[in-house]
Structure formats: C-alpha cells, structure tokens
Amino acid sequence: MKDKLHPAYHEINIVMTDGTAFKTRSTWGQPGATMRLDIDPKTHPAWTGVSKLVDRGGRMSRFKEKFGMIGQPTS
C-alpha cells in the first residue's frame, strides 16, 4: 500500500443504545475513540419488526379517502 493514501485503520469502542459495548476496527475517529449509537439493531423498527405510523397533518387519511377504493373488490 502507498503511504498516506489510505485512512488509518484502528480499534474503536461502540456503545449501543442499551449501554452494551464492543470493540471493532474502523477508520472513524482516533484510536480508542467511543462511538455512541442513537439508533441500532436493538431499537430500529427495520430490525425489531415494530413500526410506528405517524400521521402528520392528516396525510394518511387524505390518501385513504382518495385512493382507498383501489384494489377493493367490486360488487
């Protein structure tokens, strides 16, 4: 490898949202730095399967009024 071309690869600490920690290697920060996660696989809906649908300004209700009949069986 060429000198001064690649970023430094060193060990850092990762702290999850519940306080658990582990060490990994990264180019982020300085050696021994601590990265505290705001979102991780233990809390993010993509991994937990729990999602919240927030209807701000009635957008979902307006969508359902406008397109609610699409895909419904006709009698």
Z-matrix of the N, CA and C atoms (Angstrom, degrees):
N
C 1 1.449
C 2 1.521 1 109.36
N 3 1.314 2 114.64 1 146.76
C 4 1.454 3 119.78 2 177.93
C 5 1.520 4 110.40 3 -76.66
N 6 1.317 5 116.83 4 143.99
C 7 1.458 6 121.34 5 177.94
C 8 1.524 7 110.38 6 -68.69
N 9 1.333 8 116.46 7 144.09
C 10 1.464 9 125.46 8 174.98
C 11 1.530 10 113.66 9 60.83
N 12 1.325 11 117.69 10 18.19
C 13 1.456 12 121.03 11 177.91
C 14 1.530 13 111.25 12 -99.01
N 15 1.313 14 116.64 13 -37.50
C 16 1.460 15 121.64 14 -176.77
C 17 1.527 16 110.46 15 -102.32
N 18 1.335 17 118.07 16 146.16
C 19 1.472 18 119.73 17 177.74
C 20 1.523 19 110.49 18 -68.60
N 21 1.311 20 115.96 19 156.41
C 22 1.463 21 121.73 20 179.78
C 23 1.530 22 109.96 21 -67.08
N 24 1.306 23 115.96 22 133.12
C 25 1.462 24 123.16 23 -179.98
C 26 1.521 25 107.11 24 -109.14
N 27 1.336 26 117.16 25 114.93
C 28 1.456 27 121.22 26 -172.07
C 29 1.527 28 110.37 27 -143.37
N 30 1.321 29 115.19 28 173.91
C 31 1.462 30 120.93 29 -178.75
C 32 1.528 31 110.56 30 -87.57
N 33 1.371 32 116.16 31 134.24
C 34 1.464 33 122.13 32 176.14
C 35 1.525 34 108.68 33 -130.87
N 36 1.320 35 116.30 34 166.57
C 37 1.468 36 122.55 35 177.35
C 38 1.521 37 109.05 36 -104.92
N 39 1.319 38 116.26 37 137.08
C 40 1.468 39 122.51 38 176.34
C 41 1.527 40 107.68 39 -113.09
N 42 1.338 41 116.99 40 129.42
C 43 1.470 42 121.57 41 176.98
C 44 1.525 43 107.58 42 -115.76
N 45 1.331 44 115.41 43 119.55
C 46 1.462 45 122.02 44 -179.13
C 47 1.528 46 109.69 45 -76.73
N 48 1.338 47 116.49 46 172.38
C 49 1.463 48 121.24 47 -177.82
C 50 1.523 49 112.69 48 -64.20
N 51 1.339 50 117.98 49 -27.85
C 52 1.465 51 120.06 50 -179.89
C 53 1.530 52 112.51 51 -89.30
N 54 1.329 53 117.69 52 3.04
C 55 1.457 54 121.53 53 177.08
C 56 1.511 55 115.05 54 97.98
N 57 1.332 56 118.30 55 -12.13
C 58 1.457 57 119.45 56 177.38
C 59 1.522 58 108.73 57 -67.16
N 60 1.324 59 115.84 58 150.17
C 61 1.466 60 120.33 59 -176.62
C 62 1.521 61 110.30 60 -134.97
N 63 1.305 62 115.48 61 154.67
C 64 1.457 63 121.54 62 173.74
C 65 1.525 64 108.72 63 -152.35
N 66 1.308 65 115.53 64 164.00
C 67 1.459 66 121.18 65 179.46
C 68 1.515 67 109.05 66 -105.45
N 69 1.321 68 115.33 67 143.78
C 70 1.453 69 121.30 68 175.67
C 71 1.517 70 108.09 69 -146.97
N 72 1.314 71 116.20 70 174.00
C 73 1.459 72 120.00 71 177.76
C 74 1.523 73 107.99 72 -108.25
N 75 1.345 74 115.65 73 140.99
C 76 1.451 75 121.06 74 -175.00
C 77 1.520 76 110.35 75 -157.71
N 78 1.322 77 115.94 76 167.72
C 79 1.463 78 121.54 77 171.93
C 80 1.519 79 110.32 78 -96.75
N 81 1.340 80 117.49 79 -2.56
C 82 1.467 81 122.70 80 -179.01
C 83 1.518 82 110.15 81 -75.29
N 84 1.314 83 118.25 82 139.52
C 85 1.462 84 123.36 83 172.25
C 86 1.512 85 114.53 84 63.98
N 87 1.317 86 113.91 85 -157.94
C 88 1.465 87 122.58 86 179.93
C 89 1.529 88 109.11 87 -105.18
N 90 1.324 89 118.46 88 161.43
C 91 1.469 90 119.89 89 176.07
C 92 1.524 91 111.47 90 -55.19
N 93 1.331 92 116.88 91 131.10
C 94 1.459 93 122.12 92 179.68
C 95 1.520 94 114.75 93 83.64
N 96 1.341 95 118.22 94 0.47
C 97 1.471 96 121.57 95 -179.76
C 98 1.531 97 109.42 96 -66.41
N 99 1.339 98 115.90 97 157.80
C 100 1.461 99 121.70 98 179.38
C 101 1.520 100 109.70 99 -114.99
N 102 1.332 101 115.79 100 125.10
C 103 1.462 102 122.51 101 176.41
C 104 1.519 103 107.21 102 -103.10
N 105 1.324 104 117.14 103 119.38
C 106 1.464 105 122.32 104 178.25
C 107 1.526 106 108.23 105 -100.74
N 108 1.322 107 115.97 106 123.04
C 109 1.452 108 121.14 107 -176.16
C 110 1.525 109 111.17 108 -88.65
N 111 1.341 110 116.23 109 136.73
C 112 1.462 111 121.79 110 173.61
C 113 1.523 112 110.02 111 -88.24
N 114 1.311 113 116.01 112 -33.68
C 115 1.471 114 122.42 113 -179.85
C 116 1.518 115 106.64 114 -130.72
N 117 1.311 116 116.85 115 132.59
C 118 1.454 117 121.42 116 177.67
C 119 1.529 118 109.76 117 -145.57
N 120 1.316 119 118.48 118 174.52
C 121 1.468 120 120.69 119 -177.76
C 122 1.522 121 114.41 120 -59.35
N 123 1.324 122 118.76 121 -17.78
C 124 1.469 123 120.71 122 179.75
C 125 1.528 124 111.61 123 -80.56
N 126 1.346 125 118.23 124 -19.84
C 127 1.460 126 120.35 125 -175.92
C 128 1.517 127 114.35 126 -121.92
N 129 1.321 128 119.15 127 -18.21
C 130 1.465 129 121.31 128 -174.92
C 131 1.526 130 110.77 129 -77.90
N 132 1.338 131 117.81 130 134.36
C 133 1.466 132 121.45 131 -177.88
C 134 1.527 133 114.23 132 -58.11
N 135 1.313 134 118.05 133 -27.55
C 136 1.463 135 120.36 134 179.94
C 137 1.529 136 111.09 135 -62.46
N 138 1.322 137 118.32 136 -30.75
C 139 1.458 138 122.06 137 -179.81
C 140 1.509 139 113.09 138 -101.11
N 141 1.329 140 118.07 139 -29.15
C 142 1.462 141 119.80 140 -176.62
C 143 1.518 142 112.42 141 -84.79
N 144 1.335 143 117.68 142 -22.82
C 145 1.452 144 121.64 143 -178.22
C 146 1.516 145 113.02 144 83.02
N 147 1.321 146 117.94 145 2.19
C 148 1.454 147 122.53 146 178.31
C 149 1.522 148 107.38 147 -105.53
N 150 1.322 149 116.05 148 119.81
C 151 1.459 150 118.18 149 -179.24
C 152 1.513 151 110.15 150 -125.50
N 153 1.299 152 115.06 151 152.10
C 154 1.453 153 121.72 152 177.75
C 155 1.513 154 107.83 153 -116.60
N 156 1.312 155 117.06 154 129.71
C 157 1.443 156 122.24 155 176.30
C 158 1.521 157 107.56 156 -103.59
N 159 1.310 158 115.88 157 114.06
C 160 1.455 159 121.07 158 -177.69
C 161 1.522 160 108.07 159 -102.61
N 162 1.326 161 116.26 160 121.32
C 163 1.467 162 121.65 161 -179.59
C 164 1.517 163 108.57 162 -98.75
N 165 1.313 164 115.87 163 97.99
C 166 1.463 165 120.55 164 179.99
C 167 1.519 166 109.35 165 -94.94
N 168 1.288 167 116.88 166 122.73
C 169 1.460 168 121.65 167 176.36
C 170 1.512 169 113.98 168 73.87
N 171 1.327 170 118.78 169 17.10
C 172 1.456 171 121.32 170 177.37
C 173 1.515 172 114.45 171 73.05
N 174 1.311 173 117.60 172 20.94
C 175 1.470 174 120.60 173 -177.44
C 176 1.518 175 112.59 174 -62.60
N 177 1.342 176 116.61 175 -41.40
C 178 1.460 177 119.38 176 -179.58
C 179 1.523 178 111.13 177 -67.49
N 180 1.309 179 117.37 178 -40.52
C 181 1.463 180 119.10 179 -179.66
C 182 1.528 181 110.28 180 -67.17
N 183 1.336 182 118.34 181 -38.13
C 184 1.472 183 120.29 182 176.82
C 185 1.519 184 110.58 183 -65.89
N 186 1.330 185 117.84 184 -38.67
C 187 1.458 186 121.60 185 177.98
C 188 1.529 187 110.12 186 -63.61
N 189 1.329 188 116.38 187 -45.45
C 190 1.459 189 119.87 188 -179.25
C 191 1.525 190 111.63 189 -64.60
N 192 1.338 191 117.71 190 -36.51
C 193 1.462 192 120.74 191 177.00
C 194 1.516 193 110.90 192 -65.03
N 195 1.318 194 116.48 193 -41.33
C 196 1.462 195 120.86 194 -176.34
C 197 1.532 196 112.73 195 -76.77
N 198 1.320 197 117.25 196 -41.88
C 199 1.461 198 121.01 197 -172.86
C 200 1.518 199 113.62 198 -117.97
N 201 1.304 200 118.53 199 10.35
C 202 1.471 201 121.49 200 -174.75
C 203 1.506 202 114.31 201 -62.21
N 204 1.306 203 118.95 202 -28.09
C 205 1.452 204 121.49 203 -176.75
C 206 1.527 205 113.21 204 -84.19
N 207 1.317 206 117.98 205 -11.70
C 208 1.475 207 120.46 206 179.02
C 209 1.511 208 108.63 207 -67.87
N 210 1.313 209 116.55 208 130.35
C 211 1.445 210 121.62 209 179.87
C 212 1.511 211 114.04 210 86.02
N 213 1.323 212 118.12 211 -4.94
C 214 1.453 213 121.91 212 178.42
C 215 1.532 214 108.38 213 -82.63
N 216 1.317 215 118.34 214 140.60
C 217 1.456 216 120.23 215 177.23
C 218 1.531 217 110.55 216 -67.24
N 219 1.321 218 115.62 217 138.48
C 220 1.465 219 119.73 218 178.69
C 221 1.516 220 109.22 219 -93.55
N 222 1.335 221 117.09 220 145.61
C 223 1.450 222 119.42 221 -179.89
C 224 1.489 223 111.25 222 -114.09
